[in-house]
Amino acid sequence: MTDLSPIELAKELMKSSSRISALTGAGISVDSGIPDFRSEGGLWTRYDPHEYATYESFLDDPSKFWTMGKELAKLFIKAIPNAGHKALANLEEDGRLIGIITQNIDNLHQTAGSKKVIEIHGNYLRAFCMECKKEYVGDSIHKRVAGGEVPPLCDDCGGVLKSEAVLFGEPLPESAMSEAIEVCRSTDLMLVIGTSLTVYPGAYLPQLAKTSGARIVLINLEGTNRDHVADVVIRGNASEVLPSII
């Protein structure tokens, strides 16, 4: 196997694995028209996250988050799954993918057809009222935001709406993290796709899977500080690499 290319090595690992999992980050959605927030020209270069995306700043002035959210809404409403999302959905349909753990908030895995999606950073297309807790699902709120309603208000009580997407300083959903840990402990091959592995605790999940006996295939355009955990490292776009190895 040592003479094989990274793509061929990944294919061999795929063939010998029956409980495959995936950890996805922003890189898998770039080809769907959603730029990586941390990349050059990304959202965080134009909106200081400490000012626009912390839980404390939201409580202080929710219009700041939703001003940034107006730009996000326009991106997310237009985005459609790419070949990478669809390849993972196909792998799940074949009965070999036990779950996708995603750091993304764009709902594209579900739109592609994936059923077992664990969202450790929440979902931007779900929102709730801070006052009466009424839930909103879908893009209706974000269409209102894109049209200038900043911040959006509850239809029932007039309270401010908050996206389910996890803000800086806000705890991650416990149930999602518990599910993610269970997947890491039971998988025999983890595909780590389009994430720089710099945000914790998500960045530690490949190490947990590795310690539990899984092999790791890392797919990313650039290096990460966890490349050493991987059995195979593939440099490339997820939308091109995933269909070629699945």
C-alpha positions in Angstrom: 0.0 0.0 0.0 2.9 2.4 0.6 3.5 2.8 -3.2 -0.1 4.0 -3.7 -1.2 7.6 -4.1 -3.1 9.2 -1.3 -6.3 8.8 -3.3 -5.7 5.1 -3.8 -4.7 4.6 -0.2 -8.0 6.2 0.9 -9.9 3.9 -1.5 -8.3 0.9 0.1 -9.2 2.1 3.5 -12.8 2.7 2.4 -13.0 -0.8 1.0 -12.0 -2.4 4.3 -14.2 -0.2 6.5 -17.8 -0.8 7.4 -18.5 1.9 10.1 -17.4 5.1 8.4 -17.9 8.6 9.8 -17.2 12.1 8.7 -16.2 15.3 10.4 -16.9 18.3 8.1 -15.9 21.9 8.2 -16.3 25.0 6.1 -14.2 23.6 3.2 -16.9 21.2 2.1 -19.3 24.0 1.5 -17.0 26.4 -0.4 -18.0 25.0 -3.7 -21.7 25.6 -2.8 -21.0 29.3 -2.6 -20.3 29.7 1.1 -16.8 31.1 1.7 -14.8 29.9 4.7 -15.3 32.6 7.4 -11.6 32.6 8.3 -10.2 32.7 4.8 -9.0 35.9 3.1 -12.1 38.0 2.3 -14.2 35.7 4.6 -16.8 36.9 7.0 -14.4 37.4 10.0 -12.2 39.8 7.9 -15.2 42.1 7.5 -17.0 41.6 10.8 -15.1 41.4 14.0 -16.5 38.2 15.7 -15.9 39.7 19.1 -18.3 42.6 18.2 -20.8 40.8 16.0 -20.8 37.1 17.0 -20.4 36.6 20.7 -23.4 35.6 23.0 -22.6 38.7 25.2 -22.7 41.1 22.2 -26.0 39.5 21.0 -27.7 40.1 24.4 -26.3 43.6 24.4 -27.4 44.5 20.8 -29.0 41.7 18.7 -29.1 44.0 15.7 -25.4 43.6 15.3 -25.5 39.9 14.8 -28.5 40.2 12.4 -26.7 42.9 10.4 -24.0 40.3 9.7 -26.8 37.7 9.4 -28.3 39.7 6.5 -25.2 38.8 4.5 -25.2 35.2 5.7 -28.9 34.9 4.8 -28.3 35.8 1.2 -25.5 33.2 0.9 -27.4 30.4 2.7 -30.7 30.9 0.8 -28.9 30.5 -2.6 -26.6 27.7 -1.6 -27.2 24.1 -2.8 -25.3 20.9 -2.0 -22.3 20.1 -4.1 -20.8 16.7 -5.1 -19.1 16.3 -1.8 -22.3 16.6 0.2 -24.0 14.2 -2.2 -21.2 11.7 -2.0 -21.6 11.4 1.8 -25.4 11.1 1.4 -24.8 8.2 -1.0 -22.4 6.5 1.4 -25.0 6.7 4.1 -27.7 5.3 1.8 -25.4 2.4 1.1 -25.4 1.7 4.9 -21.7 2.3 5.4 -21.7 5.8 6.9 -22.8 5.9 10.6 -22.9 9.6 11.0 -21.7 13.1 9.9 -20.4 15.4 12.6 -20.4 18.9 11.2 -19.1 22.2 12.4 -21.1 23.9 9.6 -24.4 25.7 10.2 -25.7 25.7 6.6 -28.0 22.6 6.5 -26.5 21.4 3.2 -25.8 17.9 4.4 -29.6 17.5 5.2 -30.5 19.1 1.9 -28.3 16.6 0.1 -30.2 13.7 1.7 -28.1 12.8 4.8 -30.1 11.7 7.8 -27.6 11.2 10.6 -26.2 14.7 10.9 -24.8 15.9 14.2 -24.5 19.7 14.3 -22.1 20.6 17.1 -22.3 24.3 16.2 -26.1 24.4 15.6 -28.0 25.3 12.5 -28.5 28.8 11.1 -31.8 27.8 9.4 -33.4 27.2 12.8 -34.3 30.1 15.2 -36.2 30.7 18.3 -37.8 33.6 20.2 -35.7 34.7 23.2 -39.0 35.5 25.1 -41.6 32.9 24.4 -39.3 30.2 22.9 -41.4 29.8 19.7 -39.3 27.9 17.2 -38.8 28.8 13.5 -37.5 26.3 11.0 -36.6 27.0 7.4 -35.5 30.1 5.5 -38.5 32.3 6.1 -36.8 34.3 8.9 -33.7 34.7 6.9 -35.7 35.9 3.9 -37.1 38.6 6.2 -33.6 39.5 7.4 -32.3 39.6 3.8 -35.2 42.0 3.1 -34.1 44.3 5.9 -35.9 43.1 9.1 -33.0 43.6 11.6 -33.4 42.1 14.1 -36.3 39.8 13.2 -39.1 39.7 15.8 -41.4 36.9 16.9 -44.8 36.7 15.2 -46.5 35.8 18.5 -44.9 38.0 21.2 -42.7 40.5 19.5 -39.5 39.1 21.2 -36.1 39.1 19.4 -35.3 36.0 17.5 -32.0 34.2 17.8 -30.5 31.8 15.3 -29.7 28.3 16.7 -26.1 28.8 15.4 -23.8 28.7 18.4 -22.1 32.0 19.1 -18.7 32.6 20.6 -19.0 32.2 24.4 -22.1 30.1 24.1 -21.9 26.5 25.2 -22.1 23.8 22.6 -25.3 21.7 22.6 -24.7 18.8 25.1 -26.7 16.2 23.2 -24.9 16.9 19.9 -21.5 16.6 21.6 -22.6 13.3 23.3 -23.7 11.9 19.9 -20.4 13.1 18.3 -18.3 11.3 21.0 -20.3 8.1 20.5 -19.7 8.2 16.8 -16.0 8.7 17.4 -15.8 5.7 19.7 -17.6 3.4 17.3 -16.3 4.3 13.9 -13.5 2.4 12.1 -12.7 5.1 9.6 -13.2 8.8 9.9 -13.1 11.2 6.9 -12.0 14.6 8.2 -13.1 17.0 5.5 -12.6 20.7 4.9 -11.6 21.8 8.4 -8.4 23.4 9.7 -9.0 21.6 13.1 -8.3 24.8 15.0 -11.6 25.2 16.9 -12.1 23.1 20.0 -13.5 20.8 21.2 -14.3 19.7 17.6 -10.6 19.7 16.6 -10.0 16.9 19.2 -12.6 14.5 17.7 -10.2 12.9 15.1 -7.8 12.1 18.0 -10.6 10.5 19.9 -11.6 8.4 17.0 -7.9 7.4 16.4 -7.5 6.5 20.1 -10.6 4.3 19.8 -9.1 2.4 16.9 -10.2 4.2 13.8 -8.1 5.2 10.8 -8.2 8.8 9.7 -8.4 10.2 6.2 -7.8 14.0 6.2 -9.1 16.0 3.1 -8.2 19.7 3.1 -6.7 22.2 0.8 -4.1 23.3 3.3 -2.3 21.7 6.2 -3.7 21.5 9.7 -2.1 21.2 13.2 -3.5 17.7 13.3 -2.0 16.2 10.1 0.0 13.8 12.3 -3.2 12.1 13.4 -4.1 11.1 9.9 -3.3 7.8 8.2 -3.8 9.5 4.8 -3.7 13.2 3.9 -5.2 14.4 0.7 -4.8 18.0 -0.5 -7.7 19.0 -2.6 -11.3 20.2 -2.9 -13.9 18.0 -1.0 -16.3 18.3 -4.0 -13.7 16.6 -6.2 -12.0 14.2 -3.8 -15.0 12.7 -2.1 -16.7 11.4 -5.3 -13.4 9.9 -6.4 -12.9 7.8 -3.2 -16.5 6.9 -2.4 
